Amino acid sequence: MSCQIPALHELKRISSRAFLEEMDVIMNKAIANNTAFIIDHYGKEVLFIPASLFPSQPQESQEMNL
């Protein structure tokens, strides 16, 4: 199963001020709807991704012979 995280250009963006004012509502909505989003904090971006968008089973890493 591959990651279901959408491309960055498809994600909703929200300012850090708006996130601060409505954090509980935004987080609950994002988790309930399995929605990732970007928080813009004065030109720096933080990505919020609910755990449900990641695969449930970690993929086995392949060993590298050096």
PDB file of N, CA, C and O in Angstrom, chain B, residues numbered from 101:
ATOM      1  N   MET B 101       0.847  -1.179   0.000  1.00  0.00           N
ATOM      2  CA  MET B 101       0.000   0.000   0.000  1.00  0.00           C
ATOM      3  C   MET B 101       0.884   1.230   0.000  1.00  0.00           C
ATOM      4  O   MET B 101       1.779   1.341   0.838  1.00  0.00           O
ATOM      5  N   SER B 102       0.658   2.147  -0.907  1.00  0.00           N
ATOM      6  CA  SER B 102       1.477   3.342  -0.983  1.00  0.00           C
ATOM      7  C   SER B 102       0.843   4.477  -0.195  1.00  0.00           C
ATOM      8  O   SER B 102      -0.339   4.434   0.146  1.00  0.00           O
ATOM      9  N   CYS B 103       1.644   5.486   0.084  1.00  0.00           N
ATOM     10  CA  CYS B 103       1.162   6.659   0.806  1.00  0.00           C
ATOM     11  C   CYS B 103       0.057   7.341   0.015  1.00  0.00           C
ATOM     12  O   CYS B 103       0.109   7.398  -1.214  1.00  0.00           O
ATOM     13  N   GLN B 104      -0.929   7.849   0.710  1.00  0.00           N
ATOM     14  CA  GLN B 104      -2.052   8.523   0.080  1.00  0.00           C
ATOM     15  C   GLN B 104      -1.959  10.033   0.236  1.00  0.00           C
ATOM     16  O   GLN B 104      -2.958  10.735   0.081  1.00  0.00           O
ATOM     17  N   ILE B 105      -0.783  10.533   0.538  1.00  0.00           N
ATOM     18  CA  ILE B 105      -0.608  11.963   0.752  1.00  0.00           C
ATOM     19  C   ILE B 105      -0.674  12.672  -0.599  1.00  0.00           C
ATOM     20  O   ILE B 105       0.054  12.311  -1.523  1.00  0.00           O
ATOM     21  N   PRO B 106      -1.541  13.678  -0.721  1.00  0.00           N
ATOM     22  CA  PRO B 106      -1.660  14.385  -1.994  1.00  0.00           C
ATOM     23  C   PRO B 106      -0.422  15.235  -2.293  1.00  0.00           C
ATOM     24  O   PRO B 106       0.405  15.488  -1.417  1.00  0.00           O
ATOM     25  N   ALA B 107      -0.320  15.662  -3.529  1.00  0.00           N
ATOM     26  CA  ALA B 107       0.771  16.543  -3.930  1.00  0.00           C
ATOM     27  C   ALA B 107       0.651  17.883  -3.192  1.00  0.00           C
ATOM     28  O   ALA B 107      -0.453  18.328  -2.880  1.00  0.00           O
ATOM     29  N   LEU B 108       1.778  18.511  -2.920  1.00  0.00           N
ATOM     30  CA  LEU B 108       1.773  19.761  -2.171  1.00  0.00           C
ATOM     31  C   LEU B 108       0.900  20.838  -2.806  1.00  0.00           C
ATOM     32  O   LEU B 108       0.238  21.596  -2.097  1.00  0.00           O
ATOM     33  N   HIS B 109       0.895  20.909  -4.127  1.00  0.00           N
ATOM     34  CA  HIS B 109       0.103  21.967  -4.785  1.00  0.00           C
ATOM     35  C   HIS B 109      -1.406  21.741  -4.631  1.00  0.00           C
ATOM     36  O   HIS B 109      -2.194  22.647  -4.903  1.00  0.00           O
ATOM     37  N   GLU B 110      -1.812  20.553  -4.200  1.00  0.00           N
ATOM     38  CA  GLU B 110      -3.227  20.250  -4.009  1.00  0.00           C
ATOM     39  C   GLU B 110      -3.711  20.535  -2.584  1.00  0.00           C
ATOM     40  O   GLU B 110      -4.914  20.519  -2.326  1.00  0.00           O
ATOM     41  N   LEU B 111      -2.791  20.792  -1.668  1.00  0.00           N
ATOM     42  CA  LEU B 111      -3.156  20.960  -0.269  1.00  0.00           C
ATOM     43  C   LEU B 111      -3.660  22.364   0.036  1.00  0.00           C
ATOM     44  O   LEU B 111      -3.204  23.349  -0.543  1.00  0.00           O
ATOM     45  N   LYS B 112      -4.610  22.428   0.959  1.00  0.00           N
ATOM     46  CA  LYS B 112      -5.124  23.708   1.429  1.00  0.00           C
ATOM     47  C   LYS B 112      -4.047  24.373   2.284  1.00  0.00           C
ATOM     48  O   LYS B 112      -3.325  23.711   3.029  1.00  0.00           O
ATOM     49  N   ARG B 113      -3.959  25.680   2.162  1.00  0.00           N
ATOM     50  CA  ARG B 113      -3.010  26.449   2.958  1.00  0.00           C
ATOM     51  C   ARG B 113      -3.769  27.312   3.941  1.00  0.00           C
ATOM     52  O   ARG B 113      -4.841  27.835   3.638  1.00  0.00           O
ATOM     53  N   ILE B 114      -3.188  27.453   5.136  1.00  0.00           N
ATOM     54  CA  ILE B 114      -3.803  28.255   6.171  1.00  0.00           C
ATOM     55  C   ILE B 114      -2.706  29.058   6.867  1.00  0.00           C
ATOM     56  O   ILE B 114      -1.595  28.560   7.047  1.00  0.00           O
ATOM     57  N   SER B 115      -3.003  30.270   7.252  1.00  0.00           N
ATOM     58  CA  SER B 115      -2.008  31.091   7.948  1.00  0.00           C
ATOM     59  C   SER B 115      -1.851  30.589   9.383  1.00  0.00           C
ATOM     60  O   SER B 115      -2.762  29.980   9.945  1.00  0.00           O
ATOM     61  N   SER B 116      -0.695  30.853   9.958  1.00  0.00           N
ATOM     62  CA  SER B 116      -0.473  30.428  11.347  1.00  0.00           C
ATOM     63  C   SER B 116      -1.429  31.161  12.293  1.00  0.00           C
ATOM     64  O   SER B 116      -1.822  30.609  13.321  1.00  0.00           O
ATOM     65  N   ARG B 117      -1.802  32.383  11.960  1.00  0.00           N
ATOM     66  CA  ARG B 117      -2.748  33.151  12.788  1.00  0.00           C
ATOM     67  C   ARG B 117      -4.116  32.464  12.785  1.00  0.00           C
ATOM     68  O   ARG B 117      -4.716  32.267  13.841  1.00  0.00           O
ATOM     69  N   ALA B 118      -4.611  32.097  11.589  1.00  0.00           N
ATOM     70  CA  ALA B 118      -5.910  31.413  11.490  1.00  0.00           C
ATOM     71  C   ALA B 118      -5.860  30.057  12.189  1.00  0.00           C
ATOM     72  O   ALA B 118      -6.822  29.655  12.844  1.00  0.00           O
ATOM     73  N   PHE B 119      -4.738  29.356  12.047  1.00  0.00           N
ATOM     74  CA  PHE B 119      -4.594  28.056  12.713  1.00  0.00           C
ATOM     75  C   PHE B 119      -4.630  28.222  14.227  1.00  0.00           C
ATOM     76  O   PHE B 119      -5.284  27.445  14.923  1.00  0.00           O
ATOM     77  N   LEU B 120      -3.938  29.221  14.733  1.00  0.00           N
ATOM     78  CA  LEU B 120      -3.914  29.472  16.173  1.00  0.00           C
ATOM     79  C   LEU B 120      -5.316  29.770  16.706  1.00  0.00           C
ATOM     80  O   LEU B 120      -5.694  29.288  17.774  1.00  0.00           O
ATOM     81  N   GLU B 121      -6.076  30.559  15.965  1.00  0.00           N
ATOM     82  CA  GLU B 121      -7.409  30.951  16.414  1.00  0.00           C
ATOM     83  C   GLU B 121      -8.415  29.807  16.388  1.00  0.00           C
ATOM     84  O   GLU B 121      -9.343  29.790  17.197  1.00  0.00           O
ATOM     85  N   GLU B 122      -8.252  28.855  15.480  1.00  0.00           N
ATOM     86  CA  GLU B 122      -9.224  27.772  15.309  1.00  0.00           C
ATOM     87  C   GLU B 122      -8.569  26.390  15.327  1.00  0.00           C
ATOM     88  O   GLU B 122      -9.030  25.473  14.648  1.00  0.00           O
ATOM     89  N   MET B 123      -7.493  26.245  16.105  1.00  0.00           N
ATOM     90  CA  MET B 123      -6.702  25.018  16.063  1.00  0.00           C
ATOM     91  C   MET B 123      -7.531  23.755  16.304  1.00  0.00           C
ATOM     92  O   MET B 123      -7.428  22.805  15.528  1.00  0.00           O
ATOM     93  N   ASP B 124      -8.336  23.721  17.344  1.00  0.00           N
ATOM     94  CA  ASP B 124      -9.104  22.511  17.653  1.00  0.00           C
ATOM     95  C   ASP B 124     -10.055  22.145  16.526  1.00  0.00           C
ATOM     96  O   ASP B 124     -10.150  20.976  16.152  1.00  0.00           O
ATOM     97  N   VAL B 125     -10.751  23.114  15.987  1.00  0.00           N
ATOM     98  CA  VAL B 125     -11.704  22.873  14.895  1.00  0.00           C
ATOM     99  C   VAL B 125     -10.974  22.364  13.655  1.00  0.00           C
ATOM    100  O   VAL B 125     -11.402  21.392  13.032  1.00  0.00           O
ATOM    101  N   ILE B 126      -9.878  23.019  13.301  1.00  0.00           N
ATOM    102  CA  ILE B 126      -9.116  22.650  12.097  1.00  0.00           C
ATOM    103  C   ILE B 126      -8.518  21.257  12.244  1.00  0.00           C
ATOM    104  O   ILE B 126      -8.607  20.448  11.320  1.00  0.00           O
ATOM    105  N   MET B 127      -7.909  20.964  13.393  1.00  0.00           N
ATOM    106  CA  MET B 127      -7.296  19.650  13.599  1.00  0.00           C
ATOM    107  C   MET B 127      -8.344  18.537  13.574  1.00  0.00           C
ATOM    108  O   MET B 127      -8.144  17.509  12.926  1.00  0.00           O
ATOM    109  N   ASN B 128      -9.456  18.738  14.276  1.00  0.00           N
ATOM    110  CA  ASN B 128     -10.510  17.721  14.289  1.00  0.00           C
ATOM    111  C   ASN B 128     -11.071  17.468  12.901  1.00  0.00           C
ATOM    112  O   ASN B 128     -11.322  16.323  12.527  1.00  0.00           O
ATOM    113  N   LYS B 129     -11.268  18.538  12.136  1.00  0.00           N
ATOM    114  CA  LYS B 129     -11.787  18.412  10.770  1.00  0.00           C
ATOM    115  C   LYS B 129     -10.777  17.690   9.874  1.00  0.00           C
ATOM    116  O   LYS B 129     -11.157  16.830   9.079  1.00  0.00           O
ATOM    117  N   ALA B 130      -9.505  18.033   9.999  1.00  0.00           N
ATOM    118  CA  ALA B 130      -8.468  17.399   9.187  1.00  0.00           C
ATOM    119  C   ALA B 130      -8.357  15.910   9.491  1.00  0.00           C
ATOM    120  O   ALA B 130      -8.222  15.095   8.578  1.00  0.00           O
ATOM    121  N   ILE B 131      -8.414  15.559  10.759  1.00  0.00           N
ATOM    122  CA  ILE B 131      -8.319  14.150  11.143  1.00  0.00           C
ATOM    123  C   ILE B 131      -9.565  13.380  10.703  1.00  0.00           C
ATOM    124  O   ILE B 131      -9.458  12.270  10.182  1.00  0.00           O
ATOM    125  N   ALA B 132     -10.739  13.965  10.909  1.00  0.00           N
ATOM    126  CA  ALA B 132     -11.993  13.297  10.529  1.00  0.00           C
ATOM    127  C   ALA B 132     -12.096  13.075   9.026  1.00  0.00           C
ATOM    128  O   ALA B 132     -12.651  12.073   8.576  1.00  0.00           O
ATOM    129  N   ASN B 133     -11.554  14.021   8.246  1.00  0.00           N
ATOM    130  CA  ASN B 133     -11.650  13.933   6.786  1.00  0.00           C
ATOM    131  C   ASN B 133     -10.378  13.411   6.128  1.00  0.00           C
ATOM    132  O   ASN B 133     -10.276  13.401   4.901  1.00  0.00           O
ATOM    133  N   ASN B 134      -9.405  12.975   6.935  1.00  0.00           N
ATOM    134  CA  ASN B 134      -8.117  12.505   6.396  1.00  0.00           C
ATOM    135  C   ASN B 134      -7.522  13.520   5.428  1.00  0.00           C
ATOM    136  O   ASN B 134      -7.161  13.187   4.299  1.00  0.00           O
ATOM    137  N   THR B 135      -7.428  14.760   5.889  1.00  0.00           N
ATOM    138  CA  THR B 135      -6.969  15.845   5.042  1.00  0.00           C
ATOM    139  C   THR B 135      -5.653  16.417   5.555  1.00  0.00           C
ATOM    140  O   THR B 135      -5.548  16.799   6.720  1.00  0.00           O
ATOM    141  N   ALA B 136      -4.672  16.473   4.697  1.00  0.00           N
ATOM    142  CA  ALA B 136      -3.415  17.141   5.019  1.00  0.00           C
ATOM    143  C   ALA B 136      -3.547  18.613   4.635  1.00  0.00           C
ATOM    144  O   ALA B 136      -4.351  18.964   3.772  1.00  0.00           O
ATOM    145  N   PHE B 137      -2.754  19.472   5.280  1.00  0.00           N
ATOM    146  CA  PHE B 137      -2.765  20.879   4.914  1.00  0.00           C
ATOM    147  C   PHE B 137      -1.435  21.512   5.271  1.00  0.00           C
ATOM    148  O   PHE B 137      -0.624  20.914   5.978  1.00  0.00           O
ATOM    149  N   ILE B 138      -1.215  22.713   4.785  1.00  0.00           N
ATOM    150  CA  ILE B 138       0.024  23.443   5.010  1.00  0.00           C
ATOM    151  C   ILE B 138      -0.282  24.670   5.852  1.00  0.00           C
ATOM    152  O   ILE B 138      -1.215  25.418   5.560  1.00  0.00           O
ATOM    153  N   ILE B 139       0.512  24.872   6.901  1.00  0.00           N
ATOM    154  CA  ILE B 139       0.410  26.073   7.725  1.00  0.00           C
ATOM    155  C   ILE B 139       1.525  27.006   7.289  1.00  0.00           C
ATOM    156  O   ILE B 139       2.702  26.647   7.339  1.00  0.00           O
ATOM    157  N   ASP B 140       1.150  28.205   6.861  1.00  0.00           N
ATOM    158  CA  ASP B 140       2.129  29.210   6.442  1.00  0.00           C
ATOM    159  C   ASP B 140       2.427  30.118   7.625  1.00  0.00           C
ATOM    160  O   ASP B 140       1.547  30.827   8.115  1.00  0.00           O
ATOM    161  N   HIS B 141       3.664  30.091   8.075  1.00  0.00           N
ATOM    162  CA  HIS B 141       4.073  30.913   9.214  1.00  0.00           C
ATOM    163  C   HIS B 141       5.135  31.900   8.743  1.00  0.00           C
ATOM    164  O   HIS B 141       6.333  31.620   8.791  1.00  0.00           O
ATOM    165  N   TYR B 142       4.675  33.045   8.294  1.00  0.00           N
ATOM    166  CA  TYR B 142       5.570  34.121   7.835  1.00  0.00           C
ATOM    167  C   TYR B 142       6.583  33.624   6.809  1.00  0.00           C
ATOM    168  O   TYR B 142       7.784  33.860   6.942  1.00  0.00           O
ATOM    169  N   GLY B 143       6.094  32.947   5.805  1.00  0.00           N
ATOM    170  CA  GLY B 143       6.945  32.478   4.715  1.00  0.00           C
ATOM    171  C   GLY B 143       7.552  31.102   4.926  1.00  0.00           C
ATOM    172  O   GLY B 143       8.103  30.522   3.991  1.00  0.00           O
ATOM    173  N   LYS B 144       7.461  30.576   6.124  1.00  0.00           N
ATOM    174  CA  LYS B 144       7.920  29.209   6.386  1.00  0.00           C
ATOM    175  C   LYS B 144       6.692  28.324   6.413  1.00  0.00           C
ATOM    176  O   LYS B 144       5.650  28.710   6.944  1.00  0.00           O
ATOM    177  N   GLU B 145       6.814  27.138   5.841  1.00  0.00           N
ATOM    178  CA  GLU B 145       5.662  26.243   5.735  1.00  0.00           C
ATOM    179  C   GLU B 145       5.839  25.003   6.599  1.00  0.00           C
ATOM    180  O   GLU B 145       6.917  24.412   6.658  1.00  0.00           O
ATOM    181  N   VAL B 146       4.757  24.626   7.266  1.00  0.00           N
ATOM    182  CA  VAL B 146       4.715  23.415   8.086  1.00  0.00           C
ATOM    183  C   VAL B 146       3.616  22.527   7.535  1.00  0.00           C
ATOM    184  O   VAL B 146       2.495  22.986   7.310  1.00  0.00           O
ATOM    185  N   LEU B 147       3.923  21.288   7.320  1.00  0.00           N
ATOM    186  CA  LEU B 147       2.970  20.344   6.744  1.00  0.00           C
ATOM    187  C   LEU B 147       2.334  19.516   7.851  1.00  0.00           C
ATOM    188  O   LEU B 147       3.039  18.912   8.659  1.00  0.00           O
ATOM    189  N   PHE B 148       1.001  19.486   7.893  1.00  0.00           N
ATOM    190  CA  PHE B 148       0.265  18.642   8.828  1.00  0.00           C
ATOM    191  C   PHE B 148      -0.311  17.480   8.046  1.00  0.00           C
ATOM    192  O   PHE B 148      -1.044  17.675   7.077  1.00  0.00           O
ATOM    193  N   ILE B 149       0.023  16.263   8.470  1.00  0.00           N
ATOM    194  CA  ILE B 149      -0.464  15.055   7.803  1.00  0.00           C
ATOM    195  C   ILE B 149      -1.023  14.109   8.856  1.00  0.00           C
ATOM    196  O   ILE B 149      -0.280  13.657   9.727  1.00  0.00           O
ATOM    197  N   PRO B 150      -2.330  13.797   8.798  1.00  0.00           N
ATOM    198  CA  PRO B 150      -2.882  12.820   9.747  1.00  0.00           C
ATOM    199  C   PRO B 150      -2.226  11.443   9.551  1.00  0.00           C
ATOM    200  O   PRO B 150      -1.910  11.050   8.428  1.00  0.00           O
ATOM    201  N   ALA B 151      -2.033  10.737  10.637  1.00  0.00           N
ATOM    202  CA  ALA B 151      -1.400   9.413  10.580  1.00  0.00           C
ATOM    203  C   ALA B 151      -2.158   8.455   9.671  1.00  0.00           C
ATOM    204  O   ALA B 151      -1.563   7.527   9.123  1.00  0.00           O
ATOM    205  N   SER B 152      -3.456   8.664   9.501  1.00  0.00           N
ATOM    206  CA  SER B 152      -4.262   7.767   8.676  1.00  0.00           C
ATOM    207  C   SER B 152      -3.874   7.801   7.196  1.00  0.00           C
ATOM    208  O   SER B 152      -4.246   6.900   6.444  1.00  0.00           O
ATOM    209  N   LEU B 153      -3.138   8.819   6.771  1.00  0.00           N
ATOM    210  CA  LEU B 153      -2.719   8.893   5.372  1.00  0.00           C
ATOM    211  C   LEU B 153      -1.460   8.077   5.089  1.00  0.00           C
ATOM    212  O   LEU B 153      -1.094   7.879   3.931  1.00  0.00           O
ATOM    213  N   PHE B 154      -0.805   7.608   6.133  1.00  0.00           N
ATOM    214  CA  PHE B 154       0.388   6.790   5.961  1.00  0.00           C
ATOM    215  C   PHE B 154      -0.003   5.315   5.902  1.00  0.00           C
ATOM    216  O   PHE B 154      -1.035   4.924   6.448  1.00  0.00           O
ATOM    217  N   PRO B 155       0.813   4.499   5.244  1.00  0.00           N
ATOM    218  CA  PRO B 155       0.514   3.064   5.200  1.00  0.00           C
ATOM    219  C   PRO B 155       0.469   2.482   6.603  1.00  0.00           C
ATOM    220  O   PRO B 155       1.213   2.907   7.487  1.00  0.00           O
ATOM    221  N   SER B 156      -0.411   1.505   6.801  1.00  0.00           N
ATOM    222  CA  SER B 156      -0.541   0.905   8.133  1.00  0.00           C
ATOM    223  C   SER B 156       0.633  -0.008   8.461  1.00  0.00           C
ATOM    224  O   SER B 156       0.976  -0.171   9.632  1.00  0.00           O
ATOM    225  N   GLN B 157       1.246  -0.596   7.462  1.00  0.00           N
ATOM    226  CA  GLN B 157       2.389  -1.467   7.673  1.00  0.00           C
ATOM    227  C   GLN B 157       3.635  -0.821   7.079  1.00  0.00           C
ATOM    228  O   GLN B 157       3.647  -0.483   5.896  1.00  0.00           O
ATOM    229  N   PRO B 158       4.682  -0.645   7.879  1.00  0.00           N
ATOM    230  CA  PRO B 158       5.919  -0.082   7.322  1.00  0.00           C
ATOM    231  C   PRO B 158       6.508  -1.049   6.293  1.00  0.00           C
ATOM    232  O   PRO B 158       6.453  -2.268   6.453  1.00  0.00           O
ATOM    233  N   GLN B 159       7.059  -0.481   5.261  1.00  0.00           N
ATOM    234  CA  GLN B 159       7.683  -1.314   4.236  1.00  0.00           C
ATOM    235  C   GLN B 159       9.059  -1.740   4.729  1.00  0.00           C
ATOM    236  O   GLN B 159       9.765  -0.985   5.397  1.00  0.00           O
ATOM    237  N   GLU B 160       9.423  -2.980   4.377  1.00  0.00           N
ATOM    238  CA  GLU B 160      10.727  -3.468   4.782  1.00  0.00           C
ATOM    239  C   GLU B 160      11.799  -2.753   3.985  1.00  0.00           C
ATOM    240  O   GLU B 160      11.682  -2.569   2.773  1.00  0.00           O
ATOM    241  N   SER B 161      12.838  -2.357   4.685  1.00  0.00           N
ATOM    242  CA  SER B 161      13.941  -1.701   3.980  1.00  0.00           C
ATOM    243  C   SER B 161      14.819  -2.782   3.351  1.00  0.00           C
ATOM    244  O   SER B 161      14.932  -3.895   3.864  1.00  0.00           O
ATOM    245  N   GLN B 162      15.421  -2.428   2.250  1.00  0.00           N
ATOM    246  CA  GLN B 162      16.307  -3.358   1.581  1.00  0.00           C
ATOM    247  C   GLN B 162      17.713  -3.108   2.074  1.00  0.00           C
ATOM    248  O   GLN B 162      18.136  -1.965   2.245  1.00  0.00           O
ATOM    249  N   GLU B 163      18.425  -4.185   2.299  1.00  0.00           N
ATOM    250  CA  GLU B 163      19.797  -4.043   2.750  1.00  0.00           C
ATOM    251  C   GLU B 163      20.685  -3.640   1.592  1.00  0.00           C
ATOM    252  O   GLU B 163      20.500  -4.070   0.454  1.00  0.00           O
ATOM    253  N   MET B 164      21.645  -2.809   1.913  1.00  0.00           N
ATOM    254  CA  MET B 164      22.607  -2.386   0.905  1.00  0.00           C
ATOM    255  C   MET B 164      23.940  -3.062   1.199  1.00  0.00           C
ATOM    256  O   MET B 164      24.448  -2.982   2.317  1.00  0.00           O
ATOM    257  N   ASN B 165      24.494  -3.713   0.218  1.00  0.00           N
ATOM    258  CA  ASN B 165      25.826  -4.302   0.363  1.00  0.00           C
ATOM    259  C   ASN B 165      26.843  -3.308  -0.162  1.00  0.00           C
ATOM    260  O   ASN B 165      26.854  -2.958  -1.342  1.00  0.00           O
ATOM    261  N   LEU B 166      27.687  -2.871   0.736  1.00  0.00           N
ATOM    262  CA  LEU B 166      28.727  -1.886   0.341  1.00  0.00           C
ATOM    263  C   LEU B 166      30.037  -2.564   0.124  1.00  0.00           C
ATOM    264  O   LEU B 166      31.024  -1.909  -0.210  1.00  0.00           O
TER     265      LEU B 166
END
